[in-house]
Amino acid sequence: TTVNELDKKRMLMKRDTDELVRVHEKNVASMWRATYHVEPVTGLMNDPNGFTYCNKKWHLFYQWFPFGPVHGLKHWYHVTSPDLIHWENRGVALLPTGKYENCGCYSGTAISEGDTIYFVYTGNYRDENRIRRPHQLLATLEGDEQYTKAMRPLITPNENYTEHQRDPKIVRIDDMYYIFLGTQNKQEQGVILVYCSDSILTDWKFLGELKVKGYENGFGYMVECPDVQKIGLHDVLIFSPQGIEPSGDEFHNKFNSVYLIGDLDLETLTFTPDGPMQELDRGFDFYAPQCASQNVYSDCSIMSAWFGVPDYTYPPTDEEGWSGLQTFARELTIRKGKLYQTPVRGIESIKKDELFCAKNGEIISDKLHGQMPNSAIIRIENPDAESLDLNLFSRNYVIARGFAISYDKYAKRLRIDRSDLTNQLNVEYGTERQIILENGLTSMDILVDHSTVEIFVNEGEYVLSARIFPTKEEHMIRMGGKNLNLSIWSAEQTVD
Ligand code: FRU
C-alpha cells in the first residue's frame, strides 16, 4: 500500500491481527531496524505516553498508527520492561473507540496506585461541524490487560483558549493531584494550564496559567507535552514549545524540547527559573520527552522521548511502511545546578564483545578492521585530545566522512555532521549541529543502533541524537586523534 492509499482514519480491529503480524515480520527484517531501542510493531510511533512503574515492571506506551508511516488515527501501544533495557511488546492499549476520541487518543501520562495505572490523555475530538474540541480523558489498567475508560471526561475544553489544549501531565504532590496541560492562548502564545483535584477520578478544578518568570509572553505559539519533575532539591519543567526561533547553536530543529531548572510554587502558580531555557538534546531528532511518574530510583528521573520531530520525514523506513522509535531511556540528575542525562543504569550489561580498544592512541586490540558494526557502544576518554575525528558509516577509508563527529580543542567545539551520508534527512534544518564545551571534552559514550546515534558528552552534560540511514556501501569506520582512549563493543539485542 502506498502512503496515499492508506486510510488514515482506520481503527485497529481484531480481524487485522494476521495482517499486522505479517507486516511486523517484514519490518523486523529491515536493515534499519534497531535492536536495543523500542520501535513500533508496525506503522508509526511518535510520543512516549503513560510512562510509569507498576507491579514490578516499567510500563511505556506510545502514540501509534498501526497501518503505515503517517500520523493517522492515533492509538496507544503498550511495552513493558523489568529494567528499562529489555522490552517486550504487550499489544494495543487504548483504541479510539469513544465519542471524544473520534480523531484519536492523543498523548497523555499515567500515575500508578496499588495495582492500578490511571491514564490521563487527550481525546482529540471533532464535533459535527469538524470543530476541534479536545477533552482530557481518563482510563485505567488493572492487571495485565484490563483497560477501562471513564464515562465522563475529566476536563472539558477551556473556552478561554484555542482548540490547542492537549498532553496532560498528571502528578501527585503531597495529597493533591495536579494536571499540567499544554495550551495555546487566544494571542496564539504557548502556555501551560494547571488543574487540581483531591481525587484522580473527579472534581478537577481549573487553577489558572502557570506563570513562568521571564516568559510573560509564553513559549512560541504552542506548548506540547509539559512535564514537571522534582530532581534532588530542584523543580524541573520540561516541555516541547513550538515556534521557537534558532539562536546561536540552539533551537535549529523544526520543533525543540526544552527544560528550565527552578522552583515551582503551586500556591502562586509560579515557576521561577534559575537559568535560561535550554534544549534537552542538541542533535537533530528528538521531541516530546516524558518522564516516568513512578520511579524505583530515588536519585534521578527517568525519561523516554520520540526519536523524531513532527513534520519531518524519514524516507528510508517510510518506504518500508514504518516510522519512528524511542530514544534509549535516560536518567536525569542535577549536578552543580546543571541537568545531566545518562543512559539508564544497566547499559553496561548489553556491551557484548569488545571489538576495538585503543589506549593513549595505541591500538591494543582490533577485531573491526575498519568495518563499522551496525549496532555498537563506543566509549572515548581522552582528556588531552588535541583533536578528534570519528567517521561512522563512511563509504571508504580515504576521504568519506560518513556520520562525522569531531572535536576541536582550541575552539572547544564539538560538531556532528551528517551531510556526507547518501540518505539525507530534513536538510532544510541543516546538516550539522555544534556545541561549545566551556569545560572541554572529557568523555563520550556513543550508542549506535542501525539508524540511530546518541552521543552522551562529558558523562551527560550534553546529549546529541541523530537518525541516520547508512546504505550497504556505508560500512567503514575511521578514527583519528591523538592519545585516544577508545573502546567499541557490540551490543546485545534487547528488543523484538
Ligand atoms: C506531539 C503531539 C502531541 C499530540 C500527539 C499526537 O508530537 O503532536 O501534542 O498529543 O503528538 O500524536
Boltz pocket constraint, residues with backbone or C-beta under 6 A from the ligand:
constraints:
  - pocket:
      binder: B
      contacts: [[A, 46], [A, 47], [A, 63], [A, 74], [A, 105], [A, 106], [A, 107], [A, 108], [A, 122], [A, 166], [A, 167], [A, 224], [A, 225], [A, 287], [A, 288], [A, 310]]
      max_distance: 6.0
